[in-house]
């Protein structure tokens, strides 16, 4: 698969480290930035134009859901994948209603690579 530029947005540092570990199996995939809150994620997405944003739901200053809405208004082709601990069906529905490509619970993190690949291919 071609080079993919990824922005990771999660306020929990150990989770960002975990994502880095998972993604390093794909050398062509580059993490271009690690945001620690929703406002920073939005600003850096606008500045860096990543291909994929891995986005937590609950973050300081701006929720992942609101950040996703704003990102997709400006960049409708952006591939957003939510990564969250929540298994609440209403939270999942709200996240996917933003136009995000996928919602993955953090407990299923080992499925991240195929989820990103499907998002890049525009598979729902």
N, CA, C and O atoms as a GROMACS GRO file, in nm:
protein
  496
    1UNK      N    1   0.084  -0.118   0.000
    1UNK     CA    2   0.000   0.000   0.000
    1UNK      C    3   0.089   0.125   0.000
    1UNK      O    4   0.197   0.124   0.058
    2UNK      N    5   0.044   0.229  -0.064
    2UNK     CA    6   0.120   0.354  -0.080
    2UNK      C    7   0.140   0.424   0.054
    2UNK      O    8   0.086   0.384   0.157
    3UNK      N    9   0.219   0.530   0.049
    3UNK     CA   10   0.244   0.609   0.169
    3UNK      C   11   0.113   0.670   0.219
    3UNK      O   12   0.035   0.725   0.143
    4UNK      N   13   0.092   0.658   0.348
    4UNK     CA   14  -0.027   0.710   0.413
    4UNK      C   15   0.018   0.803   0.526
    4UNK      O   16   0.102   0.765   0.609
    5UNK      N   17  -0.037   0.923   0.530
    5UNK     CA   18  -0.004   1.020   0.634
    5UNK      C   19  -0.116   1.018   0.738
    5UNK      O   20  -0.232   1.039   0.705
    6UNK      N   21  -0.079   0.993   0.863
    6UNK     CA   22  -0.177   0.971   0.970
    6UNK      C   23  -0.157   1.072   1.082
    6UNK      O   24  -0.044   1.098   1.125
    7UNK      N   25  -0.267   1.129   1.127
    7UNK     CA   26  -0.267   1.213   1.246
    7UNK      C   27  -0.338   1.135   1.356
    7UNK      O   28  -0.447   1.083   1.335
    8UNK      N   29  -0.275   1.127   1.472
    8UNK     CA   30  -0.332   1.056   1.587
    8UNK      C   31  -0.377   1.160   1.689
    8UNK      O   32  -0.300   1.249   1.725
    9UNK      N   33  -0.501   1.150   1.734
    9UNK     CA   34  -0.554   1.246   1.832
    9UNK      C   35  -0.610   1.169   1.952
    9UNK      O   36  -0.716   1.108   1.945
   10UNK      N   37  -0.537   1.175   2.061
   10UNK     CA   38  -0.578   1.110   2.186
   10UNK      C   39  -0.504   1.177   2.299
   10UNK      O   40  -0.384   1.203   2.289
   11UNK      N   41  -0.573   1.207   2.407
   11UNK     CA   42  -0.509   1.277   2.518
   11UNK      C   43  -0.430   1.183   2.610
   11UNK      O   44  -0.362   1.230   2.701
   12UNK      N   45  -0.436   1.053   2.587
   12UNK     CA   46  -0.368   0.956   2.672
   12UNK      C   47  -0.238   0.912   2.604
   12UNK      O   48  -0.242   0.842   2.503
   13UNK      N   49  -0.126   0.952   2.659
   13UNK     CA   50   0.004   0.926   2.596
   13UNK      C   51   0.033   0.778   2.576
   13UNK      O   52   0.085   0.739   2.471
   14UNK      N   53   0.000   0.694   2.673
   14UNK     CA   54   0.028   0.551   2.657
   14UNK      C   55  -0.050   0.491   2.541
   14UNK      O   56  -0.004   0.397   2.477
   15UNK      N   57  -0.167   0.544   2.515
   15UNK     CA   58  -0.244   0.496   2.400
   15UNK      C   59  -0.178   0.538   2.270
   15UNK      O   60  -0.173   0.459   2.175
   16UNK      N   61  -0.126   0.661   2.264
   16UNK     CA   62  -0.056   0.704   2.143
   16UNK      C   63   0.068   0.619   2.118
   16UNK      O   64   0.101   0.588   2.003
   17UNK      N   65   0.137   0.582   2.224
   17UNK     CA   66   0.253   0.492   2.211
   17UNK      C   67   0.208   0.358   2.154
   17UNK      O   68   0.275   0.303   2.067
   18UNK      N   69   0.097   0.307   2.202
   18UNK     CA   70   0.043   0.179   2.154
   18UNK      C   71   0.011   0.187   2.004
   18UNK      O   72   0.040   0.094   1.928
   19UNK      N   73  -0.049   0.297   1.962
   19UNK     CA   74  -0.080   0.314   1.820
   19UNK      C   75   0.049   0.316   1.738
   19UNK      O   76   0.057   0.253   1.632
   20UNK      N   77   0.150   0.388   1.786
   20UNK     CA   78   0.279   0.391   1.715
   20UNK      C   79   0.334   0.251   1.697
   20UNK      O   80   0.384   0.216   1.590
   21UNK      N   81   0.325   0.170   1.802
   21UNK     CA   82   0.375   0.032   1.795
   21UNK      C   83   0.300  -0.050   1.690
   21UNK      O   84   0.362  -0.125   1.614
   22UNK      N   85   0.170  -0.034   1.686
   22UNK     CA   86   0.090  -0.108   1.589
   22UNK      C   87   0.124  -0.064   1.446
   22UNK      O   88   0.139  -0.148   1.357
   23UNK      N   89   0.136   0.066   1.425
   23UNK     CA   90   0.155   0.119   1.290
   23UNK      C   91   0.297   0.102   1.236
   23UNK      O   92   0.318   0.113   1.115
   24UNK      N   93   0.394   0.075   1.322
   24UNK     CA   94   0.529   0.062   1.271
   24UNK      C   95   0.549  -0.063   1.185
   24UNK      O   96   0.653  -0.077   1.122
   25UNK      N   97   0.451  -0.152   1.182
   25UNK     CA   98   0.459  -0.267   1.092
   25UNK      C   99   0.434  -0.225   0.947
   25UNK      O  100   0.452  -0.304   0.855
   26UNK      N  101   0.392  -0.101   0.927
   26UNK     CA  102   0.369  -0.047   0.793
   26UNK      C  103   0.466   0.070   0.772
   26UNK      O  104   0.431   0.185   0.799
   27UNK      N  105   0.588   0.043   0.723
   27UNK     CA  106   0.689   0.148   0.710
   27UNK      C  107   0.649   0.265   0.620
   27UNK      O  108   0.700   0.375   0.638
   28UNK      N  109   0.559   0.243   0.526
   28UNK     CA  110   0.516   0.352   0.437
   28UNK      C  111   0.414   0.443   0.503
   28UNK      O  112   0.381   0.549   0.449
   29UNK      N  113   0.364   0.403   0.618
   29UNK     CA  114   0.266   0.485   0.688
   29UNK      C  115   0.340   0.574   0.787
   29UNK      O  116   0.423   0.526   0.865
   30UNK      N  117   0.311   0.701   0.783
   30UNK     CA  118   0.382   0.798   0.866
   30UNK      C  119   0.284   0.870   0.957
   30UNK      O  120   0.182   0.922   0.912
   31UNK      N  121   0.315   0.872   1.087
   31UNK     CA  122   0.239   0.955   1.179
   31UNK      C  123   0.294   1.096   1.166
   31UNK      O  124   0.410   1.122   1.200
   32UNK      N  125   0.212   1.188   1.118
   32UNK     CA  126   0.259   1.324   1.093
   32UNK      C  127   0.244   1.414   1.215
   32UNK      O  128   0.310   1.517   1.226
   33UNK      N  129   0.155   1.373   1.308
   33UNK     CA  130   0.138   1.452   1.430
   33UNK      C  131   0.057   1.371   1.530
   33UNK      O  132  -0.024   1.287   1.494
   34UNK      N  133   0.082   1.399   1.658
   34UNK     CA  134   0.006   1.340   1.768
   34UNK      C  135  -0.057   1.454   1.848
   34UNK      O  136   0.012   1.524   1.921
   35UNK      N  137  -0.186   1.471   1.833
   35UNK     CA  138  -0.260   1.576   1.902
   35UNK      C  139  -0.308   1.525   2.038
   35UNK      O  140  -0.339   1.407   2.053
   36UNK      N  141  -0.315   1.615   2.134
   36UNK     CA  142  -0.357   1.576   2.269
   36UNK      C  143  -0.495   1.630   2.305
   36UNK      O  144  -0.545   1.603   2.414
   37UNK      N  145  -0.558   1.705   2.214
   37UNK     CA  146  -0.695   1.751   2.238
   37UNK      C  147  -0.761   1.778   2.102
   37UNK      O  148  -0.695   1.781   1.998
   38UNK      N  149  -0.892   1.798   2.106
   38UNK     CA  150  -0.967   1.815   1.982
   38UNK      C  151  -0.934   1.940   1.905
   38UNK      O  152  -0.934   1.938   1.782
   39UNK      N  153  -0.905   2.051   1.974
   39UNK     CA  154  -0.870   2.175   1.905
   39UNK      C  155  -0.738   2.158   1.831
   39UNK      O  156  -0.726   2.198   1.715
   40UNK      N  157  -0.640   2.099   1.897
   40UNK     CA  158  -0.510   2.076   1.834
   40UNK      C  159  -0.525   1.982   1.714
   40UNK      O  160  -0.462   2.002   1.610
   41UNK      N  161  -0.608   1.880   1.728
   41UNK     CA  162  -0.632   1.786   1.617
   41UNK      C  163  -0.689   1.860   1.496
   41UNK      O  164  -0.646   1.837   1.383
   42UNK      N  165  -0.785   1.946   1.521
   42UNK     CA  166  -0.846   2.023   1.414
   42UNK      C  167  -0.745   2.117   1.348
   42UNK      O  168  -0.737   2.124   1.226
   43UNK      N  169  -0.669   2.189   1.429
   43UNK     CA  170  -0.569   2.282   1.376
   43UNK      C  171  -0.464   2.209   1.292
   43UNK      O  172  -0.429   2.254   1.182
   44UNK      N  173  -0.413   2.098   1.343
   44UNK     CA  174  -0.307   2.025   1.272
   44UNK      C  175  -0.359   1.953   1.149
   44UNK      O  176  -0.285   1.935   1.052
   45UNK      N  177  -0.484   1.912   1.150
   45UNK     CA  178  -0.544   1.853   1.030
   45UNK      C  179  -0.551   1.959   0.920
   45UNK      O  180  -0.521   1.930   0.804
   46UNK      N  181  -0.590   2.078   0.956
   46UNK     CA  182  -0.597   2.188   0.860
   46UNK      C  183  -0.458   2.223   0.807
   46UNK      O  184  -0.442   2.252   0.688
   47UNK      N  185  -0.360   2.221   0.893
   47UNK     CA  186  -0.224   2.258   0.855
   47UNK      C  187  -0.152   2.147   0.776
   47UNK      O  188  -0.085   2.177   0.677
   48UNK      N  189  -0.167   2.022   0.818
   48UNK     CA  190  -0.085   1.912   0.764
   48UNK      C  191  -0.154   1.826   0.658
   48UNK      O  192  -0.087   1.752   0.586
   49UNK      N  193  -0.284   1.834   0.646
   49UNK     CA  194  -0.362   1.758   0.546
   49UNK      C  195  -0.329   1.608   0.548
   49UNK      O  196  -0.287   1.554   0.446
   50UNK      N  197  -0.348   1.540   0.661
   50UNK     CA  198  -0.323   1.395   0.663
   50UNK      C  199  -0.426   1.321   0.578
   50UNK      O  200  -0.531   1.375   0.543
   51UNK      N  201  -0.394   1.196   0.546
   51UNK     CA  202  -0.488   1.110   0.474
   51UNK      C  203  -0.590   1.049   0.569
   51UNK      O  204  -0.706   1.030   0.534
   52UNK      N  205  -0.542   1.018   0.690
   52UNK     CA  206  -0.623   0.948   0.790
   52UNK      C  207  -0.606   1.020   0.924
   52UNK      O  208  -0.497   1.064   0.959
   53UNK      N  209  -0.717   1.031   0.998
   53UNK     CA  210  -0.712   1.080   1.135
   53UNK      C  211  -0.768   0.971   1.226
   53UNK      O  212  -0.881   0.926   1.208
   54UNK      N  213  -0.687   0.931   1.323
   54UNK     CA  214  -0.731   0.837   1.426
   54UNK      C  215  -0.771   0.923   1.545
   54UNK      O  216  -0.688   0.994   1.603
   55UNK      N  217  -0.898   0.917   1.582
   55UNK     CA  218  -0.956   1.018   1.671
   55UNK      C  219  -1.027   0.954   1.790
   55UNK      O  220  -1.114   0.869   1.774
   56UNK      N  221  -0.987   0.996   1.909
   56UNK     CA  222  -1.057   0.955   2.031
   56UNK      C  223  -1.184   1.038   2.044
   56UNK      O  224  -1.193   1.148   1.988
   57UNK      N  225  -1.282   0.988   2.117
   57UNK     CA  226  -1.408   1.061   2.135
   57UNK      C  227  -1.395   1.166   2.244
   57UNK      O  228  -1.426   1.283   2.223
   58UNK      N  229  -1.348   1.124   2.362
   58UNK     CA  230  -1.343   1.214   2.477
   58UNK      C  231  -1.205   1.275   2.490
   58UNK      O  232  -1.109   1.210   2.532
   59UNK      N  233  -1.197   1.402   2.451
   59UNK     CA  234  -1.071   1.475   2.461
   59UNK      C  235  -1.099   1.614   2.517
   59UNK      O  236  -1.211   1.664   2.507
   60UNK      N  237  -0.997   1.676   2.575
   60UNK     CA  238  -1.015   1.812   2.626
   60UNK      C  239  -1.040   1.912   2.514
   60UNK      O  240  -1.004   1.889   2.398
   61UNK      N  241  -1.103   2.022   2.549
   61UNK     CA  242  -1.128   2.141   2.466
   61UNK      C  243  -1.226   2.122   2.352
   61UNK      O  244  -1.299   2.215   2.320
   62UNK      N  245  -1.231   2.005   2.291
   62UNK     CA  246  -1.325   1.979   2.182
   62UNK      C  247  -1.337   1.828   2.168
   62UNK      O  248  -1.236   1.758   2.156
   63UNK      N  249  -1.459   1.778   2.171
   63UNK     CA  250  -1.477   1.633   2.160
   63UNK      C  251  -1.434   1.583   2.023
   63UNK      O  252  -1.430   1.659   1.926
   64UNK      N  253  -1.402   1.456   2.016
   64UNK     CA  254  -1.366   1.397   1.888
   64UNK      C  255  -1.480   1.405   1.788
   64UNK      O  256  -1.457   1.424   1.669
   65UNK      N  257  -1.602   1.390   1.836
   65UNK     CA  258  -1.718   1.396   1.746
   65UNK      C  259  -1.730   1.534   1.684
   65UNK      O  260  -1.751   1.547   1.564
   66UNK      N  261  -1.717   1.638   1.766
   66UNK     CA  262  -1.726   1.775   1.712
   66UNK      C  263  -1.607   1.806   1.622
   66UNK      O  264  -1.622   1.871   1.518
   67UNK      N  265  -1.488   1.759   1.660
   67UNK     CA  266  -1.370   1.780   1.575
   67UNK      C  267  -1.390   1.713   1.439
   67UNK      O  268  -1.355   1.771   1.336
   68UNK      N  269  -1.444   1.592   1.439
   68UNK     CA  270  -1.467   1.519   1.313
   68UNK      C  271  -1.564   1.596   1.224
   68UNK      O  272  -1.541   1.607   1.103
   69UNK      N  273  -1.671   1.648   1.282
   69UNK     CA  274  -1.768   1.725   1.202
   69UNK      C  275  -1.699   1.842   1.133
   69UNK      O  276  -1.719   1.866   1.014
   70UNK      N  277  -1.618   1.914   1.210
   70UNK     CA  278  -1.551   2.032   1.155
   70UNK      C  279  -1.448   1.992   1.050
   70UNK      O  280  -1.436   2.059   0.947
   71UNK      N  281  -1.373   1.885   1.075
   71UNK     CA  282  -1.273   1.839   0.978
   71UNK      C  283  -1.338   1.801   0.846
   71UNK      O  284  -1.290   1.839   0.739
   72UNK      N  285  -1.447   1.727   0.854
   72UNK     CA  286  -1.511   1.677   0.732
   72UNK      C  287  -1.586   1.786   0.656
   72UNK      O  288  -1.612   1.770   0.536
   73UNK      N  289  -1.620   1.897   0.722
   73UNK     CA  290  -1.678   2.011   0.650
   73UNK      C  291  -1.575   2.071   0.555
   73UNK      O  292  -1.607   2.113   0.444
   74UNK      N  293  -1.450   2.075   0.601
   74UNK     CA  294  -1.342   2.136   0.522
   74UNK      C  295  -1.278   2.034   0.428
   74UNK      O  296  -1.242   2.066   0.315
   75UNK      N  297  -1.263   1.910   0.476
   75UNK     CA  298  -1.195   1.803   0.400
   75UNK      C  299  -1.288   1.682   0.389
   75UNK      O  300  -1.271   1.585   0.462
   76UNK      N  301  -1.385   1.687   0.299
   76UNK     CA  302  -1.485   1.579   0.291
   76UNK      C  303  -1.426   1.442   0.256
   76UNK      O  304  -1.490   1.340   0.283
   77UNK      N  305  -1.307   1.437   0.196
   77UNK     CA  306  -1.247   1.308   0.160
   77UNK      C  307  -1.156   1.252   0.269
   77UNK      O  308  -1.098   1.145   0.252
   78UNK      N  309  -1.142   1.323   0.380
   78UNK     CA  310  -1.058   1.278   0.490
   78UNK      C  311  -1.114   1.148   0.548
   78UNK      O  312  -1.235   1.133   0.565
   79UNK      N  313  -1.025   1.056   0.577
   79UNK     CA  314  -1.065   0.928   0.637
   79UNK      C  315  -1.048   0.938   0.788
   79UNK      O  316  -0.936   0.944   0.838
   80UNK      N  317  -1.160   0.940   0.860
   80UNK     CA  318  -1.156   0.948   1.006
   80UNK      C  319  -1.196   0.813   1.062
   80UNK      O  320  -1.296   0.753   1.022
   81UNK      N  321  -1.116   0.766   1.155
   81UNK     CA  322  -1.144   0.642   1.226
   81UNK      C  323  -1.146   0.675   1.374
   81UNK      O  324  -1.047   0.722   1.430
   82UNK      N  325  -1.259   0.651   1.437
   82UNK     CA  326  -1.269   0.672   1.581
   82UNK      C  327  -1.212   0.553   1.655
   82UNK      O  328  -1.238   0.438   1.620
   83UNK      N  329  -1.134   0.582   1.757
   83UNK     CA  330  -1.082   0.481   1.849
   83UNK      C  331  -1.124   0.523   1.988
   83UNK      O  332  -1.083   0.629   2.037
   84UNK      N  333  -1.206   0.444   2.052
   84UNK     CA  334  -1.259   0.483   2.181
   84UNK      C  335  -1.281   0.362   2.270
   84UNK      O  336  -1.289   0.249   2.223
   85UNK      N  337  -1.291   0.389   2.398
   85UNK     CA  338  -1.321   0.282   2.493
   85UNK      C  339  -1.470   0.254   2.501
   85UNK      O  340  -1.511   0.147   2.547
   86UNK      N  341  -1.551   0.348   2.458
   86UNK     CA  342  -1.695   0.337   2.472
   86UNK      C  343  -1.753   0.227   2.383
   86UNK      O  344  -1.713   0.210   2.268
   87UNK      N  345  -1.848   0.154   2.440
   87UNK     CA  346  -1.924   0.058   2.360
   87UNK      C  347  -2.072   0.096   2.361
   87UNK      O  348  -2.158   0.015   2.328
   88UNK      N  349  -2.099   0.220   2.400
   88UNK     CA  350  -2.236   0.272   2.403
   88UNK      C  351  -2.286   0.292   2.260
   88UNK      O  352  -2.224   0.363   2.181
   89UNK      N  353  -2.396   0.229   2.228
   89UNK     CA  354  -2.448   0.233   2.091
   89UNK      C  355  -2.482   0.374   2.044
   89UNK      O  356  -2.471   0.403   1.925
   90UNK      N  357  -2.522   0.462   2.136
   90UNK     CA  358  -2.555   0.600   2.097
   90UNK      C  359  -2.428   0.679   2.066
   90UNK      O  360  -2.427   0.762   1.975
   91UNK      N  361  -2.323   0.654   2.141
   91UNK     CA  362  -2.194   0.720   2.115
   91UNK      C  363  -2.139   0.674   1.981
   91UNK      O  364  -2.093   0.755   1.901
   92UNK      N  365  -2.145   0.543   1.956
   92UNK     CA  366  -2.097   0.488   1.829
   92UNK      C  367  -2.177   0.546   1.712
   92UNK      O  368  -2.120   0.585   1.611
   93UNK      N  369  -2.309   0.550   1.727
   93UNK     CA  370  -2.394   0.606   1.620
   93UNK      C  371  -2.361   0.753   1.595
   93UNK      O  372  -2.351   0.795   1.480
   94UNK      N  373  -2.344   0.830   1.702
   94UNK     CA  374  -2.312   0.973   1.687
   94UNK      C  375  -2.177   0.990   1.618
   94UNK      O  376  -2.160   1.080   1.535
   95UNK      N  377  -2.081   0.905   1.651
   95UNK     CA  378  -1.949   0.913   1.588
   95UNK      C  379  -1.958   0.882   1.439
   95UNK      O  380  -1.900   0.954   1.358
   96UNK      N  381  -2.029   0.779   1.404
   96UNK     CA  382  -2.039   0.740   1.263
   96UNK      C  383  -2.125   0.837   1.182
   96UNK      O  384  -2.105   0.851   1.061
   97UNK      N  385  -2.220   0.904   1.246
   97UNK     CA  386  -2.304   1.002   1.178
   97UNK      C  387  -2.224   1.124   1.132
   97UNK      O  388  -2.272   1.201   1.049
   98UNK      N  389  -2.104   1.142   1.184
   98UNK     CA  390  -2.019   1.254   1.141
   98UNK      C  391  -1.969   1.234   0.999
   98UNK      O  392  -1.929   1.329   0.933
   99UNK      N  393  -1.972   1.109   0.952
   99UNK     CA  394  -1.914   1.076   0.823
   99UNK      C  395  -1.784   0.999   0.836
   99UNK      O  396  -1.716   0.972   0.737
  100UNK      N  397  -1.748   0.965   0.959
  100UNK     CA  398  -1.628   0.885   0.983
  100UNK      C  399  -1.639   0.751   0.912
  100UNK      O  400  -1.749   0.699   0.891
  101UNK      N  401  -1.525   0.694   0.876
  101UNK     CA  402  -1.521   0.566   0.805
  101UNK      C  403  -1.542   0.447   0.896
  101UNK      O  404  -1.595   0.344   0.854
  102UNK      N  405  -1.500   0.460   1.023
  102UNK     CA  406  -1.507   0.344   1.112
  102UNK      C  407  -1.503   0.387   1.258
  102UNK      O  408  -1.463   0.498   1.292
  103UNK      N  409  -1.546   0.295   1.342
  103UNK     CA  410  -1.539   0.311   1.486
  103UNK      C  411  -1.481   0.181   1.540
  103UNK      O  412  -1.535   0.073   1.516
  104UNK      N  413  -1.372   0.192   1.611
  104UNK     CA  414  -1.304   0.074   1.663
  104UNK      C  415  -1.282   0.093   1.813
  104UNK      O  416  -1.225   0.193   1.856
  105UNK      N  417  -1.328  -0.004   1.890
  105UNK     CA  418  -1.302   0.002   2.033
  105UNK      C  419  -1.153  -0.025   2.058
  105UNK      O  420  -1.091  -0.105   1.989
  106UNK      N  421  -1.099   0.043   2.156
  106UNK     CA  422  -0.956   0.031   2.186
  106UNK      C  423  -0.919  -0.112   2.224
  106UNK      O  424  -0.804  -0.153   2.205
  107UNK      N  425  -1.012  -0.188   2.276
  107UNK     CA  426  -0.985  -0.327   2.310
  107UNK      C  427  -0.960  -0.412   2.186
  107UNK      O  428  -0.909  -0.524   2.196
  108UNK      N  429  -0.997  -0.359   2.069
  108UNK     CA  430  -0.978  -0.431   1.942
  108UNK      C  431  -0.868  -0.365   1.859
  108UNK      O  432  -0.870  -0.372   1.736
  109UNK      N  433  -0.774  -0.302   1.924
  109UNK     CA  434  -0.670  -0.224   1.857
  109UNK      C  435  -0.589  -0.304   1.755
  109UNK      O  436  -0.539  -0.247   1.658
  110UNK      N  437  -0.576  -0.433   1.774
  110UNK     CA  438  -0.499  -0.513   1.679
  110UNK      C  439  -0.565  -0.520   1.541
  110UNK      O  440  -0.503  -0.563   1.444
  111UNK      N  441  -0.690  -0.478   1.532
  111UNK     CA  442  -0.761  -0.473   1.404
  111UNK      C  443  -0.739  -0.340   1.331
  111UNK      O  444  -0.797  -0.318   1.225
  112UNK      N  445  -0.657  -0.252   1.388
  112UNK     CA  446  -0.641  -0.118   1.333
  112UNK      C  447  -0.587  -0.117   1.190
  112UNK      O  448  -0.636  -0.040   1.107
  113UNK      N  449  -0.489  -0.199   1.161
  113UNK     CA  450  -0.428  -0.200   1.026
  113UNK      C  451  -0.534  -0.230   0.919
  113UNK      O  452  -0.547  -0.152   0.825
  114UNK      N  453  -0.609  -0.340   0.930
  114UNK     CA  454  -0.710  -0.365   0.826
  114UNK      C  455  -0.820  -0.259   0.821
  114UNK      O  456  -0.876  -0.233   0.715
  115UNK      N  457  -0.851  -0.198   0.935
  115UNK     CA  458  -0.953  -0.093   0.936
  115UNK      C  459  -0.903   0.029   0.858
  115UNK      O  460  -0.978   0.088   0.781
  116UNK      N  461  -0.777   0.065   0.878
  116UNK     CA  462  -0.719   0.177   0.802
  116UNK      C  463  -0.715   0.142   0.653
  116UNK      O  464  -0.750   0.225   0.569
  117UNK      N  465  -0.672   0.021   0.621
  117UNK     CA  466  -0.666  -0.019   0.480
  117UNK      C  467  -0.804  -0.011   0.414
  117UNK      O  468  -0.816   0.035   0.301
  118UNK      N  469  -0.910  -0.056   0.485
  118UNK     CA  470  -1.045  -0.049   0.431
  118UNK      C  471  -1.089   0.096   0.412
  118UNK      O  472  -1.155   0.129   0.313
  119UNK      N  473  -1.054   0.182   0.506
  119UNK     CA  474  -1.091   0.324   0.496
  119UNK      C  475  -1.023   0.388   0.375
  119UNK      O  476  -1.086   0.465   0.302
  120UNK      N  477  -0.898   0.357   0.354
  120UNK     CA  478  -0.824   0.412   0.240
  120UNK      C  479  -0.887   0.366   0.108
  120UNK      O  480  -0.890   0.442   0.011
  121UNK      N  481  -0.937   0.243   0.105
  121UNK     CA  482  -1.002   0.191  -0.016
  121UNK      C  483  -1.148   0.236  -0.027
  121UNK      O  484  -1.218   0.197  -0.120
  122UNK      N  485  -1.193   0.319   0.069
  122UNK     CA  486  -1.331   0.367   0.075
  122UNK      C  487  -1.433   0.257   0.096
  122UNK      O  488  -1.545   0.265   0.046
  123UNK      N  489  -1.393   0.155   0.169
  123UNK     CA  490  -1.487   0.049   0.206
  123UNK      C  491  -1.547   0.083   0.340
  123UNK      O  492  -1.475   0.119   0.433
  124UNK      N  493  -1.679   0.072   0.352
  124UNK     CA  494  -1.746   0.097   0.480
  124UNK      C  495  -1.761  -0.029   0.560
  124UNK      O  496  -1.815  -0.026   0.671
   0.00000   0.00000   0.00000
